[in-house]
Amino acid sequence: MLSPAELERYARHIVMREIGGAGQQKLKNARVLVIGAGGLGAPVLQYLAAAGVGTLGIVDDDTVSLSNLQRQVIHDTYQLGEPKVASAAEAIARLNPNVKVEPRPTRIAGHNAISLVTNYDIVVDGSDNFDTRYLVSDACFFAHKPLVTAAVGQFDGSITTLRPFETGADGMPNPTYRCLFPKKPREGLLPTCAEAGILGALTGIIGAMQAMEVIKELTGTGEGLVGRLMMFDARSFRMETIRYRYSPKNPLSGENPKTWAEMLEEV
């Protein structure tokens, strides 16, 4: 049950008809895994911790560097050289001591992906490369875990929610990540963040959107982004949403589905 201090802390949620005490209790009972404690993961972790999500798992094998601080706002100058999972855990403890943090200072890979995502109710992907995005989306499909995934460029970002292990209102399977992006971009085709740069505040906008989607999914509030890709252009400050559908050609739930072991060969 929510303590008196928690009732006061989350009062602005509890007075909302769409969330209320029942929704806040769902947040407290929830377990959320965040892949990456970087530009996207930082605001995701901060807003989910502030919202009262009971347990936050953090997967990241990197340490805090000075060039991170322009956008990875959960870390600070005094934590340079510290593992990001430890730095993030310290920041969360200061923000909301009611939240349990499960730091996992490792890189998500084929040998541990399924076991990592299985222990959580929902997964948030804040990684910065396509290999990890495909791996995480595949693992969530096989583990039957919803996934909120996002990506950012210099001035643009996108976000969608995946529940491909379920069917939609039309009776068709929900789309997978591979329905949306059937093929990974060729290695070296897109510049990395270090090569091209990125507007720091952009990651805060898209990361906050990811946190919003997680809260909606956990509390059953509003309409999620399943089957919809929201795209944001910071230069013109415009947003547009495109719909995408299940493709029978996708290798996960399509006409010729592959096993987890077979999918690992493609990642």
Stockholm file with secondary structure:
# STOCKHOLM 1.0

chainA/1-267         MLSPAELERYARHIVMREIGGAGQQKLKNARVLVIGAGGLGAPVLQYLAAAGVGTLGIVDDDTVSLSNLQRQVIHDTYQLGEPKVASAAEAIARLNPNVKVEPRPTRIAGHNAISLVTNYDIVVDGSDNFDTRYLVSDACFFAHKPLVTAAVGQFDGSITTLRPFETGADGMPNPTYRCLFPKKPREGLLPTCAEAGILGALTGIIGAMQAMEVIKELTGTGEGLVGRLMMFDARSFRMETIRYRYSPKNPLSGENPKTWAEMLEEV
#=GR chainA/1-267 SS CCCHHHHHHTHHHHTSTTTHHHHHHHHHHCEEEEECSSTTHHHHHHHHHHHTCSEEEEECCCBCCGGGTTTCTTSCGGGTTSBHHHHHHHHHHHHCTTSEEEEECSCCCTTTHHHHHHTSSEEEECCSSHHHHHHHHHHHHHHTCCEEEEEECSSEEEEEEECTTSBCTTSSBCCCHHHHCCSCCCTTSSCCHHHHCCCHHHHHHHHHHHHHHHHHHHHTCSCCCBTEEEEEETTTTEEEEEECCCCTTCTTTSSSCCCHHHHHTTC
#=GC SS_cons         CCCHHHHHHTHHHHTSTTTHHHHHHHHHHCEEEEECSSTTHHHHHHHHHHHTCSEEEEECCCBCCGGGTTTCTTSCGGGTTSBHHHHHHHHHHHHCTTSEEEEECSCCCTTTHHHHHHTSSEEEECCSSHHHHHHHHHHHHHHTCCEEEEEECSSEEEEEEECTTSBCTTSSBCCCHHHHCCSCCCTTSSCCHHHHCCCHHHHHHHHHHHHHHHHHHHHTCSCCCBTEEEEEETTTTEEEEEECCCCTTCTTTSSSCCCHHHHHTTC
//
